Amino acid sequence: MRIAVVSDTHLPRFGRELPQALLEGFERERTERILHAGDWTTTLALDLLEDVAPVDGVAGNNDGPELHQRFGTRRVLELDGVRIGITHGHLGAGRTTEERARNLFAGEDALAAVVFGHSHIPVLRRAATGPWLINPGSPTDKRRQPAFTWALLTIDDGALTAADIVSFADRAR
């Protein structure tokens, strides 16, 4: 199973369409599912992503009541036998976004990954013990990062076998 992970799309502030390079990446990688780690801001990104593949996610600090009611701010999904925790990263104990995301799922058993956003800074880290920590960055608002980014997860035989950050230079539509 190929899973695309995005966060912090902030649409329509950054346009009314997803970047063409992002959509081409989804197609090239044969994306079967999309996870969004919050800060959609409206349902526009949800509608556009659902045109590509089934979508799941959480609401972030910039999301309104409709997204909070639909997704909540913390969830655990099981995809092909792999458990993945998702949060935006603005809630929980800790000084940094990564600490808050990790701590929010501290009591969860057998998580393969914790996916989060909020900082717009891509992170792909695996501690000696515990789950992968994955922040896909943002495909629409790179802030001070050198490129726009998203993440790609691969699940095979009930295990998370690969996690990668995918970057692209511009968000031309």
C-alpha positions in Angstrom: 0.0 0.0 0.0 1.3 3.5 -1.0 0.2 6.3 1.3 0.8 10.0 0.6 1.1 12.2 3.7 0.5 16.0 3.5 -0.1 18.8 6.0 -0.5 22.5 6.2 -2.1 23.0 2.8 -3.9 26.2 4.0 -6.2 26.3 1.0 -7.6 28.6 -0.4 -4.9 31.0 1.0 -2.3 29.4 -1.2 -4.6 28.9 -4.2 -7.7 27.0 -5.3 -5.9 24.0 -6.7 -3.2 21.6 -5.4 0.3 22.1 -7.0 0.7 20.1 -10.2 4.0 18.7 -9.0 2.2 17.2 -6.0 -0.5 15.6 -8.1 2.1 14.3 -10.5 4.0 12.8 -7.6 0.8 11.1 -6.3 0.3 9.6 -9.7 3.9 8.6 -10.2 4.0 6.8 -6.8 0.6 5.1 -7.4 -0.9 6.7 -4.2 -3.7 4.5 -2.8 -4.5 6.6 0.3 -3.8 10.1 1.6 -3.3 11.2 5.2 -3.6 14.9 6.0 -2.1 16.2 9.3 -4.2 19.3 9.7 -4.4 22.9 8.7 -6.6 22.3 5.7 -8.3 25.7 6.7 -11.4 24.8 4.6 -12.8 21.7 3.0 -11.3 22.7 -0.4 -8.1 20.6 0.1 -10.2 17.7 1.3 -12.4 17.9 -1.9 -9.3 18.1 -4.1 -7.5 15.3 -2.4 -10.6 13.0 -2.5 -10.4 13.3 -6.3 -7.1 11.4 -6.1 -7.6 8.7 -3.4 -9.5 8.1 -0.1 -8.5 10.6 2.5 -8.2 10.6 6.3 -6.7 13.0 8.7 -7.0 15.4 11.6 -7.9 19.0 12.2 -5.3 21.6 13.0 -5.2 24.9 14.9 -6.3 26.9 11.7 -9.2 24.6 10.9 -12.9 25.5 11.6 -15.6 23.6 13.3 -16.6 21.5 10.3 -13.1 19.9 10.0 -12.8 19.5 13.8 -16.2 17.7 13.9 -15.3 15.5 10.9 -11.8 14.5 11.9 -11.0 15.5 15.5 -7.4 16.4 16.5 -6.0 13.0 17.3 -6.6 9.6 15.8 -5.0 6.2 15.3 -5.6 4.4 12.0 -4.9 0.8 11.1 -4.0 0.5 7.4 -3.1 -3.0 6.1 -2.2 -4.1 9.7 -0.1 -1.0 10.4 -1.1 1.4 13.2 -0.4 5.1 12.5 -1.1 7.9 14.9 -2.0 11.3 13.4 -2.1 14.7 15.0 -1.4 18.3 13.9 1.2 18.9 16.5 -0.1 22.0 18.3 -1.6 20.1 21.2 -0.1 18.1 24.0 2.9 18.4 26.4 6.3 19.4 25.1 8.3 22.4 24.0 8.6 21.5 20.3 6.1 20.3 17.7 7.9 16.9 17.5 7.8 16.5 21.3 4.1 17.3 21.5 3.3 14.8 18.7 5.3 12.0 20.2 4.0 12.7 23.7 0.4 12.7 22.5 0.7 9.1 21.5 3.0 7.9 24.4 0.4 5.5 25.7 -0.4 3.8 22.4 0.8 0.3 21.7 2.4 -0.9 18.5 2.4 2.4 16.5 4.6 2.1 13.4 4.5 5.9 12.9 3.3 9.2 14.4 2.4 11.7 11.6 2.2 15.4 12.4 2.5 18.8 10.8 2.2 22.4 12.3 5.8 23.5 11.9 6.0 23.1 8.1 9.4 21.6 8.6 9.8 18.1 7.1 10.9 15.4 9.6 11.7 11.8 9.1 13.1 10.3 12.2 13.2 6.9 13.8 14.4 6.5 17.4 16.1 3.3 18.5 12.8 2.3 20.0 9.4 3.6 19.1 7.6 4.7 16.0 8.8 6.7 13.0 8.2 10.5 13.6 7.0 11.9 10.3 6.2 15.5 9.4 5.6 15.9 5.7 6.2 19.6 5.7 3.9 21.5 3.3 3.2 21.2 -0.4 1.9 24.8 -0.6 3.6 26.9 2.1 7.3 26.0 2.5 8.1 29.0 4.7 11.8 29.0 5.2 12.3 25.5 3.8 14.3 25.0 0.5 11.4 23.1 -1.2 7.8 22.2 -1.0 7.4 18.7 0.5 5.1 15.7 1.2 5.8 12.2 2.6 5.4 8.8 1.1 4.8 5.7 3.2 5.0 2.1 1.9 3.3 -0.8 3.7 4.1 -4.4 2.7 3.0 -7.5 4.5 1.7 -5.7 7.5 4.8 -3.6 8.1 5.8 0.0 7.3 8.7 -0.8 5.0 9.6 2.6 3.7 9.1 6.3 4.6 10.4 9.1 2.4 10.2 12.9 2.1 9.4 13.9 -1.4 10.3 17.5 -2.4 9.6 19.7 -5.4 10.8 23.1 -6.3 7.7 25.1 -7.1 4.0 24.9 -6.6 3.0 25.9 -10.1 -0.5 24.8 -10.9 
